[in-house]
């Protein structure tokens, strides 16, 4: 069983698209649910850190896997 509620594949998208798509996905989710995001833009790492600070959503995980960046964001 996956430890997230919804997945967003933002591979191939450049900033700010991964953030915008994540924002839209999170808007449709319940508080406490977790969004799993996959991105290929290296800028996404800093973007998601800033996004978490700005929105109060919790960035639970940020890692690189085989050239892709994987994030787990919990909706506040």
C-alpha atoms as one frame of an Amber mdcrd trajectory, in Angstrom:
protein
   0.000   0.000   0.000   1.281   3.416  -0.941   1.883   6.009   1.740   0.185
   8.753  -0.267  -3.356   9.541  -1.405  -2.770  11.026  -4.823   0.033  11.089
  -7.380   1.082  13.924  -9.646   3.522  13.223 -12.463   5.048  16.544 -13.494
   7.911  14.943 -15.454   9.096  17.038 -18.377   7.418  20.176 -17.056   9.454
  23.245 -16.211   8.843  25.703 -13.412   6.390  26.962 -12.467   4.187  24.202
 -13.900   5.002  21.468 -11.328   4.073  23.883  -8.517   0.897  25.045 -10.257
  -0.217  21.454 -10.871   0.578  20.523  -7.252  -1.358  23.537  -5.997  -4.377
  22.480  -8.064  -4.137  18.852  -6.891  -3.810  19.871  -3.235  -6.844  22.155
  -3.556  -8.972  19.115  -4.262  -7.596  17.087  -1.374  -8.571  16.789   2.290
  -6.368  18.086   5.108  -3.927  15.377   6.191  -3.839  13.696   2.785  -0.494
  13.262   1.057   0.388  14.168  -2.521   3.223  12.265  -4.213   4.907  14.435
  -6.846   7.390  13.380  -9.529   9.318  16.100 -11.357  12.334  16.269 -13.653
  13.122  19.980 -13.278  16.010  20.416 -10.797  14.523  23.796  -9.856  11.545
  21.971  -8.381  13.548  21.109  -5.248  13.851  24.742  -4.133  10.418  25.570
  -5.503   8.660  22.938  -3.423  10.569  23.980  -0.289   9.436  27.573  -0.827
   5.906  26.445  -1.709   5.656  24.456   1.531   6.789  27.481   3.573   4.374
  29.825   1.787   1.339  27.553   2.008   1.926  25.806   5.342   1.687  22.396
   3.695   4.255  19.949   5.024   7.006  18.761   2.694   7.542  15.294   4.180
  10.058  14.074   1.667  12.279  15.489  -1.056  14.683  13.152  -2.814  16.242
  12.305  -6.147  15.612   8.910  -7.706  17.194   7.984 -11.009  17.284  11.513
 -12.377  13.793  12.332 -11.156  12.842  14.360  -8.130  10.271  12.877  -5.789
   8.306  14.824  -3.200   5.724  13.931  -0.599   3.592  16.872   0.469   1.005
  16.643   3.227  -1.918  19.041   2.978  -2.287  21.173   6.088
